[in-house]
Amino acid sequence: MLVDTQPATHQHLPASQEVRDQWVDAQLIGVLMDNVTPSLISGLLVLPVMVYLMAGEVNSLVLGGWVLVMFLVLAYRYRMVGIYRLQYDNMEGPSRVEFMRRYGWTWPVSGLCWGVSVWLTSMNMSISTLFVCGLVVLGHGLMSLTSFSAYLKVFKGYTSALLGSTLVGILLPLAMGLVSMAELNLMLSLVALLLIFWWLLRSAGLRLHQIHRSSFELQFSNQELIDSLTQQTRASLRAVATKNRFLASAAHDLRQPVHALSLYADWLATEPEMARDIAPRILQSTRAINELFDSLFDLTRIDAGNYKVKLQHVDVRALLADVALQFEPVAAGKSLSLRTHARATTIWADPVVLRRILGNLVSNALRHTHQGGVLLGLRHRTDMLVFEVWDTGVGIAREHQQAIFQEFFRVSQHQGTEDSLGLGLTIVSKLTTLMGYQLALSSTANKGSVFRVMLPAFTQTETPQVLAA
């Protein structure tokens, strides 16, 4: 977050406008600092010429003091430019504004020093020297129009000090009575011309400043528009990716119950007399499909951040029996045993989400097991309940045990993964995180695996509430 460095009068501005003003000010300061070095070089070149003309006409001590002050000011401003290049050139907003607060006084001091040269020559009244000094002042005034008008505070401070001190230098002899009546009209004409020049310079500087500011404000608005379009494009790409993941997830989760339903239908077609036994299983598979559809659509709300977990009492034995019923045909088709083990237990959970977690783990175990079987059970511990899915399958090598929870990851050398989209364990990981459960894996290559879903004690608080993701 940017720190507000605007004056108190700007506190009422919207945050976006304050950010814009800070950015624009930073760019204007950058333009100003880019033009400082040429003005310093011109000052160094003009100073010896002025000293040469003023020598012999201006008191040596006074002239020496003025030259020393001018040299110190120029040297300090060179140092200021170096500090800016090293510390502030690559910074934005408040940092550059703070730089101007520290060093902005050097511009009026520089203008004042150049204007003092008119003081020194006006006391002597050498027309040629006074004319040269006047040209130098006019030149610095015109140079400030292009070099300093980008940052209005500096431009006003410099021109006011330069032309104000020049005006005092011209009026000083008049006040001291050192001007004859013949020269009075000339001096008054010079004063009038100086005031007109000052007004024209300030007006032109203000217009140039407005051009600079308008240009950077337009640049800022264009960048905001580009950023907005970029964000919208990224949001669209994320939406497409979410849709693709949703479709892949739906295909993955619906494959097992639909496959089981087709097996039951084939069984019923070949053995109609078994209808009484098969019909409940078909009904159960159909119910599982409907519930999976509901939960898949709920996944879109998880990605949107407004998914609501519907907690209720769940009979663990009935839940495990439903999962086993769904996957029995798959296990039978591979000549594998599928067993469940749990004592009578009622837990506080979302049955649809929990069924999806356990179903995906059982599906993953059956896919990678070619002999033996799969065991789904519930273990009671002191501070938690642990669902476990054991298998005697191919196991998972240590180097893959973290990657298997990533979307679309498959261990290529494992048989049985050809028709897998690599989403089952990703869904398990996402849903366990949503429910506040912990997921653990123990596996040895070629010896089998055990997945554990741990339900901490705090997830079993039986309060009639609906948790929002």
N, C-alpha and C positions, 0 to 999 in steps of 0.2 A: 504494500500500500504506500502510495506517495504521501509524504508529509506536506501538510499545507503550509506554504510559505508566502501566501498572498496577504496583503494588508487586511486589517480588520474590516474595512469597508466591503471586502469581497466575500465575507463569511456566508452571505445569504445565497451565493451562487450555487447551482447544482454541482454535484461532485464531478460529473462528466465535463462540465464547462470549466471547472477549476483545473482538471487534468489537461484539457485542451490549452488553456491559457498558460499553464506551466510549460507545456511542450513547446508552444509557439514562442514564449519568452526565451526558452533555451536555444531555439534555432536562431532567433534574432541576435542573441548574445554571440552565437557562433559566427554569424556574418560580421558583427562588429569586431570581434577579435581577429578575424581574417584580414581586416583592413588596418589594424593597428600598426603592424610592422612597416608598411609603406609610409605611413605618416611619421613614424620615428626616423626612418631613413631620410626623409625630406627635411626634417628638423635638424639632423646632424649636418646635412649639406648646406643649409641656409645659415646656420649659426656662425661659422667662420666668416662668411661674407658680411654679416651684420657687425661682427666685432671689428672687422677691418674698417668699415665705414665709420663706426662710432668711436674708434680709437682717436684720441686727440681732441675730440669734441665733448666727450663725456668724462667726468672725473674717473681717474684710473681705479680708485678703490671701489667706487660705485659700479663701474663697468665690470671689474673683476668679481665683485659679489654677485652681480646678475648672471655672469657667465657660469660661476660656480653653482648657483642655484639651478640654472638651466641644465647643466651637465648632470647634476644629481637627480633631477626630475626625469631626464631622459634615461639615465642608467636604471633608475628604479622602475620605470615603465618597461624597459627591456627585461628586467628580472620578472616583472609581473607577467609578461607574455610567456616567459619560460615556465613559470609556475602553472599557468593555464594549460600549456601544451602537455605538461607532464601529468597533471592531476585532474584536470577538468575537461579536457578536450573530448574524451570518450564518455563523459557522463552527461546525464540529461536532467531536465526539470529543476528541482530545488537546489541541486548542487551548483549549477551555473548561476542561479539567482543569488545564492549565498556568496559566490565569488564576486559578483558585481557589488554586493553590499560591502564587501571588504575593500575592494580596490576601485570602486566607481569614483571616489574622490580625486583620483589622479588626473582625470580629464579636465575638470574645472581648474585644478592647480596649474596644469600645463597651459590652458588657455589664458589664465591670469598672467603667467610668466611671459608669454608672447606679447600680451597687451601692454605689459610694463615697459617694453622697449619704446613705446610711443611716449611714455612719461619721460624717459631719459632724454630723448631727442627733442621733445617739445620745449623743455626748459632751455635748451641751447638755441632752438629755432633755426637750425641749419636746414634749409628747404630741401636740399638734395637728400640728406640723411633721413629727414622726416618723411619724404616721399617714398624712399625705399622701405622704411619701416611700415608705412601705410600699405604698400604693396604686399609686404609679407603678411600683414594682418588680414588683408583681403584674400590672399591666397589660402591662408589657413582656414578662413571662414568658408570659402568655396570647397576646399578639400573636405571639411567636416560634413558638407552636404552629402557627399557620396560615401564617405568613410564611416560616419557616426550616426547617420539618420536612421539606421536600422533599429537602434535601441534609443527610444525617444528621451529617456531620462538623461542619458549621457550626452546626447546631442544638445538638449536644452542647457544642461550645465556647462558644457564646453563653450557654446556660442555666447551664452550670457556672460561668462567670465572673460572671454576674449574681447568681445565688442564692448562690454561694460567698462573694462579697464582701459580700453582704447578711448572710449568717450571721456572718461575721467582725465586721461592724459591730455586730451585736447582742451578740455574746459579748465584744467589746472592753471595754465598761464593766464587765462581770462580772469580767473578768481584772484590771482596774485597781481593783476594789473601790469603784466609784462607784455601786453599786446597793444600796439599803437592803433589809432583810429583807422589807419589805412588797412591794417591787417584784420580788423575786427570783422568786416563783412566776409572775408575769406574764411575765417575760423567758424563763423556761424553757418556759412554754406557747407563747410566740411561736417559740422555737427548734424545738419539737416540730412545730408547725403548718407551719413553713417546710420542715422536712425531709419531711413528708408531701406538701406541695404540690410539692416538687422531684421526689419519686418519681412522683407522679401525672402531672406534666408530662412527664417523660422517657418514661413508659409510653405516654401518649397520642401523644407525638411519634413514637415508634417505630412505632406502629400506622399513623399517617398516612403515615409514610415508606414503609412496606411497601405501602400502598394506591397511592401514587404510583408506586413502582417496578414493582409488578405491572401497573399500567395501561400503562406505557411498554413493559415487556417483552412484553405481549400485542400492543401496537401494532407492535413490531418483528417479532414472529412473523407477524402478519398481512401486513406488508409483504413479508417473505421469501416467504410463500406466494403473494402477488400477483406478485412478481417471478418466482418459479418457474413459475407458470402462464403468465405473459407469455412467458418464454423457451420454454416448451413450445409455445405457440401459434406463435411465430415459427419454431421448428424445424419445426413441421408445415407452415407456409406455405412454408418453404424446400424442404421435401421435395416438396410439390405442384409448386412452380416447377421443381425439378430433374426431376421426372417429365415435366412438360410439355416442358421443353427436350430431354429424352431422346427423347420421342416425335417431336418436330419434327426432331431430329437424325437419328433413324432413317429417317423419311420422306424427308428430304433425301438421305441417303447411299445409300439403297436404290433411289432413283428411276432412276439411270443404269444400273446393271447389270440391273435388272429390265426397263427399256426395251430395252436391248440384247438381252436374252434373248428378249423378245417379237418383235423384228425378225428375229432368227435363226430363231425358230419359224415366222414368216410366210414367210420365205425358203424354209425347208425344205418347207413345205406347198405352195408354188407350184412349187418345183423339187426334187423328191425325189432326182433324180440327183446333186445336190450334197451329199448327206448326208455323204459322206466328208470333204468340206471344212468343212461347217458343224458337224458333231458336236464336233470339238475346241473350237470357239469357244463352243458351248453349254456344254460341260463347263467351260471356263475362266470363263465368266460365272457359272455356278453356284458354282464355287469362290470367286469374288470375293464373291458374296452371302454365303456362309457365313463368310468371313473378316471381312466387314463386320459381320455379326451379332455375331461374337465381339468385335470391337473396340468396337462400340456398347455392349455390356454392360460392357466394360472401362472405358468412360467413366464409368459409375456409380461405379466404384472410384476414378477420378480425383477426383471430387467428394468422395468419402469420405476421400481422402488416403492410400489404400493401393494405388494402381495400381502394378503392377510392369512395367517395361519389359524385354522379352526381347531382349537384344542377340545378334546372330549375324552371320556373314559374309553379305553380300548382293551378288549380281551385278547391277551397275547396268544393264547392257544388257538383261538378262532382266526386271528390274523395269520399265524404261521400256517394253519391248515389251508387258508385261502391261497397263500403263496405256493404251497406245495401242490395244491390242486391245479394251479395254473401251469406249473412246470413238469408235472408228472409225465405227460406225453413225451416231452423232450427227453427226459431222463430214460424213459422206457425205450425210446427209439435208439439210444446209444448204449443200451444195456447197463445203465448206471443206476445205483440206488440213490434215492432222495429221501432223507429222513429229517424229521423235526423233533426237537426235545425242549420242553418248557413245562414248568409246574404252573399250576393255576395262578395267574397273575393279572391284575388290572393296572394299566399304566395310564398316564395323562399325556396324550399326544394327538397329533393329527393323523388319523388312520390312513388317509390317501397318500400323504407324503411318506409316511413310514413304510407303507406297502411298496411304494416305488423304490425306496432306498433298498429294502431287502430283496425285492424282485430283481433289481439290476445286479445286485451282488450274486444272487443265485444264478441268474442268466450268465453272468461272466464266468462263474465257477463251472457250470455245465459246459460252456463252450470250450474251455481249456482242459477239461478232464476227459480222458479216453478209457480209463478203467478205474474201478473202485466206486466212488460215489461222492455225494455232497451232503453235509450235515448243517442244518439251520437250527440254532438254539438260542436260549436266553440264559445268561449266567448272572447270578446275584452277587454283588460285592457290597462291601460296607457302605460306601458312599456313592454308588452308582449301579445302574443296570447296564449289562453289556450284551448286545446281540452279536452272535458270532456265526460266520459262514465258513465252514471248513471244506476243503476239497483235497482230492488226491491227484491233482492235475500236474501240469508241466512246471508249475511254479514260475516265479518272476525273479530274474537276476537283480542283484543289488543296484546295478547302474540304471535299471529301468523303473525302480520302485517309486520314484518321484514323478517321472514323466508320464506314467500310465494315467494320471488324473488330469492330464492336459487334453483339450479337445482334439478329436480325430487322431489320437496317438494309438498306434498298434505295434506290437512287437512282431516284426515281419517274419521271424523264423518260427513263430508259433503256428501250429496247425489249428484251423478253426477260426482264424481271423479274417479269412478272405471276404466273408459277407458281413463283417462287422464294420460299423462306422466309427468306432472308437469314441463313443459318447457315453456309454453306460456308466463308467466310473467318474466321468466328468459330472454327470447329473447327480451321482451319489455325493460327490464332494460339495457341490453347490447346495444341495438340499440339507446335508448335515450341518453346514455352516448356517443356513437359514434357521434351522431348528435349535441351534445352540449345542448340537451334539459334537462329539469328538470322533474322528475316524483314524483308525490305526491299521497297519498291515504288517504281517509277519510271513515271510515266504523264503523258500529255498528252492533253487532251480532243480527241476526234475523230481521234486519230492512233495510239492503241494503248497497251498497257501491258506492263510486264515485272515479274514477281514473282520475287524471289530468296530461296531458302532456303539459308542459309550454314551449313555444318557446320564449326565450329571444330576445330582440331587435337586438342583434349582429348577430343572426342567420338569420336575414331578410335582411342583406346587399346584395344588388343585384350586385355582382361583378362577372364577367364571369370567375370563377375559379373552379378548381376541388380540393376538400379537400382530403387529404390523412389521413387515420387513423393512 
